[in-house]
């Protein structure tokens, strides 16, 4: 995660948070608490796997913070419904980045 804030000079990185490979119970609630420590920052760049994205959104919803953050995410959730299914309010307004995909002529031969 990177929590982004705006200031006189444009954008800044307010916090950088890493999600452990094997998060303990309550880890995602702590992540949301840490994000809230910088009250003026609302943009969150979130590059994580599907399961972790879902858990972050669940933690935001449990903390009654649906719609509080502006999420920017990777293709790991941009093209899939599973990470946000049932958590649409928490993910509302998210921007996800999906690389352009195109077929290459003759590709199927190989």
N, C-alpha and C positions, 0 to 999 in steps of 0.2 A: 504494500500500500504506500501511497504517497498522498499526504493531505496537502492540498494546495490552498493558498490564501492570496488575496489581492492586496496590494499596497500601493503606495505612491509611485513606486518604480515598476509596477506591473504585477507579475506573478512571483510567488515565492514558494518554496517547499517548507511547510510548517512542521511536518513530521514525516518520518519514514518508518513504517512498521513491518516487521517480517512475521509471517505466520509459520509456526514450527511445522515440521513434516508430520509429526504425530501430536496434534493439539490436545491438550487436556480438557476435561469438562470445564466449562466456564471461560475458556480462552477467548472465545469470540465476543462475549459480553465485555471482557477486559479491553479488547480491541476497540469496541464502540466507545467505552469510557475514555480511552486514550484519545480517540478522535475528537471527543467533546471537550477535551482540555484546551483546545485552540478554538475558542468560541466564534471567532470571525472567519474561520476557514470552513468552507462548505464543499469544495470540490475534492473528490477522492478518486485518484487513479488506482484502479484495482486490477492487478494482473495476478490471477490465481487459478487454481483448477475449479471445475464445476462444483464439487462438493464444498470447498471452502467458500466459494462465492455464495452459495446457498446459505451456509451457516452465518456468514456476515449479514446477509439480508434478514435472516431469521432473528439475529441478535438486535439489529436495528429496529425491526418490527416489535420485538418484545420490550425494547426500551422506549416504545412509542415515538420513534424518530422516523417513521415512514415519511418520505418527502423532505426530510431535513437536509440530506446530502445530495449533491449532484454527482452521480457515479460516472466514471469513464472507464470502460473495460475492454478487455481483449476479445479475440474471436472464440475463446474458450466458453463464452456465454452469449456472444452476439448472435450466433446462428442456432441456438438451442433453446427450447422451452423449459427443460427440466430444472435449470438453476433458479428460474423465477416463478415457476408454476405455483400458484397459491400465495406468492409474495409480490404480486404485481404492484401493490401500493408502495411497498418498500423500494422497488426498482423503478418506479415511475420517473420518466424523464432521463433515464440512463442513456448514455451514448456509448455504443460499442464499436470497435474497429474490426472490420473483417477484410482481410486482403482480397483483392480482386482475383477471381479464379476464371480461367478460360481453358478450353480444350486446345491442345496442340495437334494440328493435322498430322495424321500418321502415328499418333501416340499409341493407339491400340495395337499396332503391329508388334510392339515390344512388350 
